[in-house]
Structures are given as C-alpha cells and as structure tokens.
C-alpha cells in the first residue's frame, strides 16, 4: 500500500517543566518540520573526495501558524510572566460632536467606559471647569464629555483611560525575561491510495525553545495569530533521543 500524507494535522505544546500545562494548535493553517545537519569532511593525501564525513551541528526546527490566537504563547516566545488584576487601560473614540438634544444647550458624547479623572485628551480642545468654544467638560458619573453648541458638527478623537475589571490578564515581559522550553507533538494521519487512513502518526520533539519573539501582523478583516518558530534543545534523556516519529497502524473495519 502507498503511504500518503494529506492536509494538516494538529499540534500540542506541552510545558517542559509542567507537563499538565499545554497549548493546543487544533486550527493549524500551516506547519513545517525540518531535521538538518552539516557535515565535517575528512581529507588526506591528494584525494579529490573526502575519506569520510561526520555529522555535526544537528538542528531540528519547527514553525507553525494557527488560525486562532493563544495569548499564553507569549510565555514561551518571550518568557512573559502572567498576572490577573485590574489595570489602567487606554481607549479611543472617533466621533462627530452632535447637536444639542431637545432643550439642552450642550453637546454630549457618552463614552464606552468610565474615564479616570483628568485622563481625557482631545486635540484642539482643553478641559475646563466652565464650558466655552474649544473647551470640554467630563462627567465621570455619567461617562459623558460635553461641548458648547458652537462645536457641534466637528469631528474629534477622544482619548481616555479607564480601570479594567479585576480579572484582566496581564502578560509582562521584562528585560531579563527568557523564553520557556516545551515538548512539541505533531499529530496527523497517513492514507493509502484508496483514501483510507492506515496510520495514526506522531512527530514528538522532546525539548524545544522558540527562536523568535512575539509578532503579529494585523490586516483589515483578516484573522491573525503569531507564527510559532522553535528549535530543538538537548532534553538530556537517558536514551539520547532528540525526536521520534511514531506510526500506529489502523485496523480497517
């Protein structure tokens, strides 16, 4: 029977020091696995070809792109530490100043979140205790920014900061942060010429570490997730294995 690898499988990153912690790559868009090495030639006399060649500088590299985003990958790419707590975060609102409503004399814009006092910035405008043309007032209680009627119809960008919820997750990267090692498993099927699965396969690399930091490249109306790139390290196994390729036969019904 012929063996055919078709399509793309799934991958798992398992924390090297905490095997109970994983990142699942079940929505892979592409994956590359490469084992390579250079060689050292032994020459002598006037021979034009080497007497022998020895393998050196062995490398195992993996790269993958997933359709869905796993923020915890920052822990492995950049050694980020994770914490959960409220934080002061920025927000932007681009809007046209509306005309006064009903009997009101002021133009009012309602913000999405409650602004931190004195954090609102609007280019060309100044926060003031008394409203006037070119000035604004902030009411933290109602999450509103007020302008004079003379400013109605003008387009503004409002920057402000707000306090996030207590369950906000923060991944912090410092100057001395180091990427974390992990085990890498790639799970896929092998088919025969009759499109039947003949083997369940696993490529297992026992210890890897990323070779690139966190990077995203967002585009309009397109999904984005960071490309994961890593290289094998010595897992210090007693059997000396760096990686294995397993093929488990599937019995046909």
DOLUMKE-593331 format. One line per field, with one value per residue: residue number from 1; chain; x, y, z of N, C-alpha, C in turn. Coordinates in steps of 0.02 Angstrom, whole numbers, m for minus. Layout:
nr = (NUM	...)
kette = (A	...)
n.X = (X	...)
n.Y = (Y	...)
n.Z = (Z	...)
ca.X = (X	...)
ca.Y = (Y	...)
ca.Z = (Z	...)
c.X = (X	...)
c.Y = (Y	...)
c.Z = (Z	...)
***
This chain:
nr = (1	2	3	4	5	6	7	8	9	10	11	12	13	14	15	16	17	18	19	20	21	22	23	24	25	26	27	28	29	30	31	32	33	34	35	36	37	38	39	40	41	42	43	44	45	46	47	48	49	50	51	52	53	54	55	56	57	58	59	60	61	62	63	64	65	66	67	68	69	70	71	72	73	74	75	76	77	78	79	80	81	82	83	84	85	86	87	88	89	90	91	92	93	94	95	96	97	98	99	100	101	102	103	104	105	106	107	108	109	110	111	112	113	114	115	116	117	118	119	120	121	122	123	124	125	126	127	128	129	130	131	132	133	134	135	136	137	138	139	140	141	142	143	144	145	146	147	148	149	150	151	152	153	154	155	156	157	158	159	160	161	162	163	164	165	166	167	168	169	170	171	172	173	174	175	176	177	178	179	180	181	182	183	184	185	186	187	188	189	190	191	192	193	194	195	196	197	198	199	200	201	202	203	204	205	206	207	208	209	210	211	212	213	214	215	216	217	218	219	220	221	222	223	224	225	226	227	228	229	230	231	232	233	234	235	236	237	238	239	240	241	242	243	244	245	246	247	248	249	250	251	252	253)
kette = (A	A	A	A	A	A	A	A	A	A	A	A	A	A	A	A	A	A	A	A	A	A	A	A	A	A	A	A	A	A	A	A	A	A	A	A	A	A	A	A	A	A	A	A	A	A	A	A	A	A	A	A	A	A	A	A	A	A	A	A	A	A	A	A	A	A	A	A	A	A	A	A	A	A	A	A	A	A	A	A	A	A	A	A	A	A	A	A	A	A	A	A	A	A	A	A	A	A	A	A	A	A	A	A	A	A	A	A	A	A	A	A	A	A	A	A	A	A	A	A	A	A	A	A	A	A	A	A	A	A	A	A	A	A	A	A	A	A	A	A	A	A	A	A	A	A	A	A	A	A	A	A	A	A	A	A	A	A	A	A	A	A	A	A	A	A	A	A	A	A	A	A	A	A	A	A	A	A	A	A	A	A	A	A	A	A	A	A	A	A	A	A	A	A	A	A	A	A	A	A	A	A	A	A	A	A	A	A	A	A	A	A	A	A	A	A	A	A	A	A	A	A	A	A	A	A	A	A	A	A	A	A	A	A	A	A	A	A	A	A	A	A	A	A	A	A	A	A	A	A	A	A	A)
n.X = (42	22	87	18	29	m86	m158	m171	m122	m138	m67	27	90	181	215	381	428	313	210	71	20	m34	m31	m145	m142	m255	m311	m230	m149	m35	115	284	411	578	726	896	1073	1247	1403	1563	1704	1831	1989	2134	2300	2312	2183	2030	1907	1820	1889	1807	1651	1580	1438	1381	1330	1187	1015	845	701	548	404	249	83	m64	m243	m317	m295	m181	m151	m63	50	145	214	302	369	426	452	358	282	135	m8	m156	m259	m337	m312	m251	m310	m298	m416	m497	m605	m680	m776	m913	m956	m1112	m1266	m1351	m1476	m1651	m1704	m1581	m1423	m1296	m1178	m1168	m1066	m1064	m958	m884	m829	m802	m715	m550	m518	m466	m401	m442	m407	m413	m367	m341	m435	m476	m488	m601	m670	m777	m886	m845	m821	m713	m676	m701	m800	m795	m896	m881	m969	m1079	m1012	m985	m941	m944	m980	m981	m1121	m1075	m975	m1032	m1047	m914	m775	m698	m566	m568	m468	m446	m423	m464	m517	m490	m575	m566	m522	m433	m309	m135	10	173	326	494	660	747	677	657	635	528	556	482	390	356	223	167	23	m47	m123	m93	m131	m193	m190	m322	m385	m401	m373	m222	m125	m103	m8	133	244	365	451	565	614	603	637	586	636	604	528	371	256	138	40	m76	m212	m338	m497	m454	m404	m280	m133	12	163	236	395	527	669	752	816	938	865	915	891	896	899	951	875	821	712	564	478	324	222	68	m22	m182	m322	m428	m606)
n.Y = (m60	112	257	405	572	688	850	941	917	915	1004	1005	1098	1062	1109	1105	1095	1086	972	964	1072	1140	1202	1203	1173	1165	1219	1231	1320	1311	1211	1173	1054	1016	924	941	947	988	935	866	849	729	735	689	663	665	652	685	678	667	563	517	567	659	686	843	984	967	1003	1032	1099	1188	1267	1354	1408	1460	1470	1521	1621	1606	1680	1642	1597	1694	1675	1574	1620	1744	1732	1785	1839	1795	1878	1920	2054	2215	2350	2508	2561	2614	2699	2739	2851	2893	3019	3122	3280	3294	3385	3489	3407	3415	3528	3552	3638	3603	3499	3326	3184	3014	2903	2739	2674	2709	2854	2882	3009	3165	3107	3120	3166	3278	3326	3496	3542	3593	3538	3606	3698	3779	3783	3827	3885	3774	3708	3576	3474	3346	3218	3104	3019	2999	2956	3046	3171	3343	3477	3645	3717	3780	3701	3594	3467	3456	3349	3237	3154	3060	3027	2924	2855	2707	2605	2435	2273	2166	2041	2052	1993	1995	1991	2004	2065	2076	2149	2048	1932	1764	1647	1502	1324	1182	1030	964	905	836	786	679	602	459	408	284	236	222	318	289	293	234	240	314	450	522	653	682	799	813	919	1090	1261	1427	1522	1645	1801	1869	1914	2000	2031	2120	2133	2215	2152	2018	1863	1845	1776	1741	1682	1532	1484	1371	1284	1129	1074	997	866	791	654	484	389	458	513	642	671	585	481	417	282	221	81	71	m25	m84	m79)
n.Z = (0	m38	45	98	143	184	185	342	512	689	829	982	1115	1253	1415	1470	1601	1671	1640	1645	1585	1435	1263	1137	965	863	752	639	507	431	438	473	480	510	500	509	465	466	389	425	331	308	247	150	87	m91	m129	m214	m162	m3	129	228	304	436	539	602	703	719	690	734	676	694	630	636	595	667	654	756	904	1037	1181	1283	1222	1225	1342	1308	1195	1234	1368	1458	1611	1698	1763	1857	1873	1905	1790	1726	1577	1403	1291	1137	1050	904	837	783	847	918	888	1010	1110	1115	1238	1287	1303	1283	1194	1198	1221	1248	1332	1312	1423	1600	1625	1692	1808	1743	1635	1505	1340	1206	1052	1009	1096	1263	1430	1545	1686	1661	1525	1357	1189	1104	1217	1341	1453	1578	1641	1757	1821	1734	1624	1520	1396	1373	1258	1193	1102	989	940	880	756	725	698	811	901	1041	1175	1315	1482	1574	1715	1712	1726	1872	1835	1732	1623	1624	1531	1561	1501	1536	1540	1575	1545	1491	1358	1369	1385	1298	1260	1098	1002	852	773	656	508	402	239	121	m56	m78	m9	126	300	359	456	616	658	745	771	883	974	1100	1176	1154	1106	1078	934	895	938	1002	878	783	637	597	481	381	413	425	496	626	693	792	712	754	796	822	894	920	1079	1189	1270	1373	1391	1447	1347	1243	1140	1030	949	893	773	762	703	705	667	588	607	484	475)
ca.X = (0	57	77	5	15	m131	m186	m132	m146	m144	m4	22	149	174	266	435	434	246	176	m1	2	m25	m63	m168	m145	m302	m334	m169	m151	25	165	346	457	640	785	953	1139	1304	1450	1635	1739	1900	2026	2204	2336	2291	2116	1985	1845	1837	1897	1746	1614	1547	1383	1391	1283	1119	962	776	664	476	367	178	36	m131	m296	m342	m242	m170	m108	m13	111	194	255	353	408	463	460	315	251	63	m41	m225	m276	m362	m259	m274	m301	m320	m471	m507	m671	m682	m846	m931	m991	m1182	m1301	m1389	m1539	m1708	m1693	m1512	m1381	m1230	m1171	m1144	m1043	m1059	m902	m897	m808	m796	m646	m513	m519	m413	m364	m469	m367	m442	m326	m375	m483	m448	m536	m611	m725	m832	m888	m839	m800	m645	m664	m746	m807	m804	m935	m861	m1028	m1120	m965	m1000	m899	m988	m951	m1027	m1159	m1036	m929	m1071	m1030	m841	m752	m646	m543	m563	m425	m454	m403	m514	m494	m517	m603	m516	m498	m391	m248	m78	72	226	393	545	725	780	633	686	586	521	559	421	389	313	194	127	m20	m76	m141	m66	m183	m171	m215	m396	m403	m416	m320	m186	m83	m103	63	153	313	375	516	562	627	612	634	571	691	578	484	301	245	75	37	m147	m236	m409	m545	m417	m381	m208	m103	85	197	275	457	566	724	761	871	954	820	953	859	943	905	984	829	800	644	541	422	286	169	24	m66	m254	m356	m489	m666)
ca.Y = (0	176	300	474	623	736	900	962	887	955	1007	1020	1121	1042	1142	1057	1088	1073	934	971	1135	1133	1247	1160	1202	1123	1256	1247	1341	1280	1186	1149	1017	1005	899	955	947	998	879	880	802	710	730	673	647	704	630	741	668	653	494	503	627	651	733	891	1041	943	1050	1015	1162	1185	1330	1340	1463	1437	1518	1551	1653	1584	1731	1613	1584	1746	1647	1532	1659	1798	1721	1830	1817	1807	1900	1940	2112	2274	2393	2569	2548	2668	2689	2792	2857	2942	3034	3192	3311	3301	3446	3481	3369	3446	3594	3557	3688	3573	3440	3274	3120	2964	2858	2668	2657	2765	2879	2903	3082	3203	3067	3132	3210	3290	3375	3557	3560	3596	3525	3666	3697	3815	3770	3880	3858	3747	3676	3521	3453	3274	3196	3034	2981	2981	2936	3092	3229	3395	3532	3700	3708	3806	3649	3540	3451	3447	3280	3235	3089	3066	2977	2924	2793	2680	2548	2373	2228	2133	1979	2068	1953	2035	1955	2055	2046	2121	2144	1984	1876	1713	1602	1440	1263	1141	972	977	846	847	728	679	537	436	375	243	260	218	373	262	305	172	250	374	466	575	675	708	830	809	984	1144	1330	1471	1561	1711	1831	1879	1960	1994	2075	2125	2163	2229	2097	1955	1834	1850	1742	1742	1623	1499	1456	1344	1239	1078	1077	932	850	754	590	429	352	501	535	711	669	519	480	357	263	171	52	74	m85	m68	m115)
ca.Z = (0	m39	104	76	194	152	230	400	573	749	866	1053	1151	1323	1456	1485	1673	1699	1587	1650	1552	1362	1215	1082	898	827	694	602	437	400	485	442	524	472	534	464	496	422	396	426	287	324	184	158	25	m149	m149	m230	m123	68	151	266	326	501	551	656	704	706	709	720	677	683	626	626	601	687	636	818	944	1106	1211	1326	1183	1243	1394	1278	1148	1266	1440	1494	1673	1695	1824	1848	1916	1869	1763	1693	1506	1359	1245	1087	1020	850	831	767	903	898	906	1073	1105	1150	1267	1311	1270	1274	1152	1244	1194	1302	1322	1323	1491	1647	1619	1751	1813	1711	1585	1438	1297	1140	1017	990	1148	1330	1483	1585	1734	1630	1454	1308	1125	1106	1282	1357	1522	1586	1699	1767	1842	1676	1570	1464	1380	1349	1219	1178	1041	933	915	850	687	716	711	863	927	1114	1209	1388	1515	1619	1755	1686	1776	1915	1805	1674	1621	1603	1515	1567	1476	1561	1505	1590	1530	1447	1330	1408	1345	1295	1215	1040	970	792	765	589	480	338	199	64	m120	m77	37	192	349	375	515	656	665	791	775	951	990	1172	1207	1105	1130	1022	905	876	988	986	822	746	579	582	418	381	406	417	560	635	751	783	686	807	769	877	878	972	1127	1217	1325	1424	1401	1455	1284	1194	1087	1023	923	869	726	777	656	736	616	600	581	447	497)
c.X = (44	41	72	m9	m26	m158	m140	m164	m155	m78	m19	89	138	232	318	440	368	204	100	m26	17	m53	m81	m172	m189	m330	m276	m184	m92	72	225	389	520	696	844	1018	1191	1352	1522	1671	1810	1936	2099	2236	2313	2221	2071	1918	1865	1846	1835	1714	1578	1494	1401	1336	1212	1068	894	735	591	450	295	138	m33	m182	m323	m283	m240	m124	m53	51	165	239	314	397	453	472	417	290	178	36	m113	m242	m302	m303	m290	m257	m326	m379	m476	m579	m668	m755	m855	m971	m1064	m1211	m1337	m1456	m1594	m1692	m1622	m1473	m1312	m1234	m1138	m1125	m1034	m1004	m922	m883	m804	m724	m615	m510	m456	m373	m387	m426	m401	m401	m367	m425	m449	m502	m540	m669	m787	m830	m882	m818	m727	m627	m715	m747	m820	m845	m921	m921	m1069	m1079	m973	m949	m944	m949	m1004	m1062	m1120	m990	m966	m1051	m956	m822	m694	m627	m531	m521	m439	m430	m457	m484	m529	m545	m547	m488	m458	m326	m192	m18	128	293	443	611	759	735	667	631	587	525	493	434	340	290	153	89	m54	m89	m102	m120	m151	m202	m291	m426	m426	m357	m288	m144	m102	m30	75	227	321	446	517	577	640	611	625	634	668	532	414	295	177	75	m36	m161	m311	m451	m511	m398	m305	m188	m28	111	242	335	500	620	735	822	883	908	852	919	911	951	937	939	817	729	628	483	386	232	129	m26	m139	m286	m420	m547	m688)
c.Y = (63	215	372	518	677	786	915	934	938	954	1025	1043	1104	1072	1091	1045	1075	1038	936	1033	1128	1193	1204	1200	1157	1156	1278	1269	1314	1258	1161	1115	1001	981	908	951	965	939	904	827	791	698	713	655	693	684	690	734	653	578	472	570	611	705	780	945	1018	994	1021	1079	1150	1256	1313	1405	1434	1490	1553	1571	1625	1635	1703	1595	1635	1720	1608	1570	1710	1790	1766	1798	1837	1827	1920	1995	2168	2316	2455	2564	2606	2649	2749	2792	2912	2956	3108	3220	3323	3368	3435	3447	3404	3516	3603	3608	3660	3513	3385	3211	3073	2914	2786	2648	2719	2791	2894	2979	3112	3163	3081	3183	3216	3344	3435	3581	3556	3582	3586	3657	3731	3804	3834	3848	3834	3715	3620	3508	3378	3260	3121	2991	2956	2959	2982	3148	3281	3450	3587	3687	3732	3753	3591	3530	3442	3376	3281	3163	3099	3009	2982	2857	2773	2623	2485	2330	2194	2070	1991	2028	1995	1990	2007	2027	2098	2109	2077	1923	1828	1667	1535	1379	1224	1079	987	912	867	782	731	608	523	395	327	270	256	270	347	276	238	178	316	389	524	589	709	735	842	874	1035	1211	1376	1508	1630	1735	1840	1931	1947	2047	2083	2158	2169	2167	2030	1929	1838	1811	1739	1677	1596	1466	1432	1297	1191	1092	1007	917	810	688	535	389	394	528	610	715	600	529	413	346	207	146	54	13	m63	m111	m166)
c.Z = (0	24	80	137	160	203	289	463	629	787	939	1079	1225	1363	1480	1560	1707	1646	1591	1613	1477	1326	1155	1017	855	765	650	530	398	455	446	495	483	518	486	503	443	431	393	385	311	259	199	91	m31	m173	m161	m195	m51	80	188	284	391	510	608	651	685	730	691	729	661	677	610	633	616	669	698	862	1014	1140	1255	1289	1199	1299	1365	1229	1183	1341	1482	1559	1671	1763	1807	1898	1873	1846	1731	1619	1463	1315	1199	1062	967	833	810	825	882	918	973	1061	1146	1174	1293	1271	1254	1226	1194	1206	1253	1285	1338	1395	1535	1645	1687	1751	1782	1659	1514	1401	1229	1106	995	1042	1216	1381	1528	1633	1706	1555	1413	1243	1129	1172	1293	1431	1524	1648	1707	1785	1783	1615	1509	1458	1347	1313	1212	1111	980	902	882	777	675	735	761	876	1001	1141	1283	1416	1564	1659	1730	1743	1815	1885	1740	1677	1591	1592	1513	1544	1501	1524	1517	1579	1481	1422	1366	1362	1348	1252	1159	1010	909	776	697	565	416	304	149	0	m126	m28	105	238	367	439	550	673	714	780	842	959	1065	1208	1152	1140	1070	999	883	931	961	930	792	691	558	514	420	367	392	485	565	698	739	754	742	774	828	851	936	1015	1154	1275	1382	1442	1408	1391	1229	1139	1089	998	897	820	736	724	687	683	637	569	546	470	445)
***
